[in-house]
Structure formats: C-alpha cells, structure tokens
Amino acid sequence: MINPMVLSPASVVVASNEQISCDVADEAVLLSMQSGEYYGLNAVGASIWRLIQQPRAVPALCDALQSEYDIDPSSCASEVLGFLTEMLALGLVEVRS
Amino acid sequence: MIASVGEIASARDLALRSPPLVRGYAVFGGVLRSALEFPELRPVAATDAPDWTLRVATAAPPSTGLTLLGRRQLGRESYALWRTTDGLRLEYSHAGACDISQNGALLDFYIHSDALLELVRAIVLGPALALALESSGFLCLHGSAVAIGPRAVGFLGPKHHGKSTLAAALTAAGARLIGDDLLAVAPGPPAKVRPGAASVRLWEDTAGALALDRMCGTLIPGVKATATDFADCALAQSETMLAALYVIQPVPPGTDGRAAWRTPMRRTEATVALAQQAKLADSLVGLRTAGARLASAAAVAAIVPVWTLYAVRDLSRLDDLVKQILIWHQPPHHRTNSETPS
C-alpha cells in the first residue's frame, strides 16, 4: 500500500484545510493554522495554489501551468514537485493518492 | 506648562466612588460613554446614543459559558480571549476582565482591586476598543499616526521601536496627532484612519527630550508618562486619508550619517507585515480569526504604500529623522500647526 503522505510525480494533491489564504493581486498570502506563520506566494506559486483548491494530479497541474507559462515540461514537473514538497512539509497541502 | 493630574489611581480608589459619574469622550470618530474617567480623552456630552458604553465593577466577572479562543504570556503577565454567551471577554492577569458585547457597543470591565487604572484605561483604549472596531470592519493596527498636511502617515512596529516617540516628535514639529498605540483603519477605498486617543505614552527620557510643553498641557504620570491635553491645532480631529504606512526597523548609527531611510514593500510582503502588526496578537484572537484579518490587510496594502523605515536609534538624531519624514510627506507650502493662528 502506498503511503498517502508520500509525494510522487503521479500524486493527487489538494490545499490543506489548515490554512487561510488571500489573493494579493496575482500573488497570494497564506496563514498556516498549524504554525501561525504567514507565507507569501509569487505569481507562479499563487497559480499552483489556485489550481489545487480542488484535488488535482501533478501531471494535470503541470499541463495547466504549461498553458499559462512558457516553461518546458521537464523543468515544470521538477519545479512543481519541489514547490509541493515544501508546501507538504509546511502542512499547507495534502497528498490524496 | 505641563500640569500633573495627580498620583496613579488604583481600582481601590474607584470602588469608593458610588455611584460613578458618567462622562462622554470623543475617540475613534465616535463617543465613548464611560463610568471611568479618561483624562487622555477629549470630553464631550454624555450622549444617550453613544457608540460604546463602558461600565466598571470591582466584583468578579461571571464565570459560566466561556470558551477559550487564545492565550498569550508576556513575562509574568498573561492575557486571554474567551468567547462568552454574548460576545467576547478579554482577561488580563494584572488588571481584570473586560466583557465586550457581540455588537461591540457595551464594555463591562471587572477590575482587579489592586489594578492600576492607567493600565485599565490603556486596555480599554487599546485591545478592548480594537475588538469592538474590528467587529465593524476596521483593520486595527499597533501603531501611531500623524497627519502631515491633508494626509495621514502611520508608524507600526513592536514595543520599543519608537512609534510613540516619532508621533510625538512629528507633532512637536507641526504635524497633527491622530493617535498612539491603536490605529483604526477603514480599508476603503480610499483607506482612512480614524482619530484615536489624543495622547501619547512616552518613556521618561523621551518625554524629557521633547518640547512637550509646546504642544500639550497635561502630563499624566505613570509607568510611562501620558502626554495629553494637546492644543486643537495639534490634533487631527476627523477621519484622514492614509498616505503611507511605515514599519519601523531601528538600526544603529551608520557611517553615512543618515538618520533614516526607507524601502518599499511588495504587496505580498506588505500584506503579511500589516497582518503581523495587528493590535490583537494572533496568539490572542486565535489563528482562524487572525486569518480573517488577512483580507483587510490585503485591501489596505493594495492601495496604501507600505515601507520599511530604517530609523537610527539615537534620541539625538530624532530631529533629523523628523525632518526626513517631513521631506517625504509634507506638501509644498504647507502651514504647520505652529504657524496656524489660534
């Protein structure tokens, strides 16, 4: 059985309920309900954040970002996984499968 | 001439007054009807339709129907916020408990018998009214503000970062005092700040360094001296549009001789900074309530420039700091309050 908390290139991810977020122009600010820390997301991070308000597979997430930004597929997958890994460690996203 | 209004009064003195006199005071653009005397506020008629009513008691507060929302510990003192059956309760280990009704209009303060009334007044004019104002949609920030010309400039930051000193020094230099400690900002647009308590609380060395007798008539002694009874021309008495907010970052004197410099914050950074400078700490109000303030902070950061103000921490450079801020914000040909005919 796959550990649901392990992030892989095929995972389905969703924004955690343990946060409150706010759009700031094309960026975003998040408050973690676990740590009480505030986080700022740049435009790309905010795009990912908006996309994962509903559960979404990482490949679908990358497809959506590639239609929005001029980025090659391998860099996109690598950077999205890096971002999600960081967000996962902060308790701001959950891995569903 | 500075006049003292007497020794620090304790709640024991208060208990001897029965029935208490009821007074009206102008604050935050409304009227506070109060059983407690506020020498730092401008008296007005004790209207039958006040915005807020403060009642005081020296009895213990009711102890049923309480749900803890947040707690904060500072040294030996603890602060807590509770939800009650009819609103909120702010509890201070060193002063007492203040019940605030759901609509924010009624404040019942149960004062400890040994509490300093200076602290009770500071709690009412700070956290208690901040909760009442937040319930009406204001963003309540921990800071001071002055009006320079037709626009307001606010100074934010933790304790001991020089907010009150800067507001007092700018007022002495011709700006008009809007408030100290609590800034009530209507997010707008346009964002406006309400006039707060017309007083500034200063440490003794700072109070001694400023020419307080040129701008205020009364100095109330206490843990900090409270400068009040300002001349009308030294006060902003109506809602004022916000030109800028500064988050003060004290720095040691540098080699380039500058007393102050500033860097603009990006909107995301400004939103976080404003949320973090809220008058009521996140740990007190609970993170869900704190998070709800983010929208107000973002709304203000979207239309008001927010800067980091690097200010040299040196009282002897205060005049240069004031001059620099006036250069940034004073409109051309502005008449200072000292030039205004009385």
Boltz contact constraints between the chains, C-beta under 6 A:
constraints:
  - contact:
      token1: [A, 20]
      token2: [B, 291]
      max_distance: 6.0
  - contact:
      token1: [A, 22]
      token2: [B, 294]
      max_distance: 6.0
  - contact:
      token1: [A, 22]
      token2: [B, 295]
      max_distance: 6.0
  - contact:
      token1: [A, 22]
      token2: [B, 298]
      max_distance: 6.0
  - contact:
      token1: [A, 24]
      token2: [B, 267]
      max_distance: 6.0
  - contact:
      token1: [A, 24]
      token2: [B, 268]
      max_distance: 6.0
  - contact:
      token1: [A, 24]
      token2: [B, 271]
      max_distance: 6.0
  - contact:
      token1: [A, 24]
      token2: [B, 298]
      max_distance: 6.0
  - contact:
      token1: [A, 25]
      token2: [B, 267]
      max_distance: 6.0
  - contact:
      token1: [A, 27]
      token2: [B, 268]
      max_distance: 6.0
  - contact:
      token1: [A, 29]
      token2: [B, 268]
      max_distance: 6.0
  - contact:
      token1: [A, 29]
      token2: [B, 271]
      max_distance: 6.0
  - contact:
      token1: [A, 29]
      token2: [B, 272]
      max_distance: 6.0
  - contact:
      token1: [A, 31]
      token2: [B, 291]
      max_distance: 6.0
  - contact:
      token1: [A, 33]
      token2: [B, 287]
      max_distance: 6.0
  - contact:
      token1: [A, 36]
      token2: [B, 282]
      max_distance: 6.0
  - contact:
      token1: [A, 36]
      token2: [B, 287]
      max_distance: 6.0
  - contact:
      token1: [A, 38]
      token2: [B, 272]
      max_distance: 6.0
  - contact:
      token1: [A, 40]
      token2: [B, 268]
      max_distance: 6.0
  - contact:
      token1: [A, 40]
      token2: [B, 272]
      max_distance: 6.0
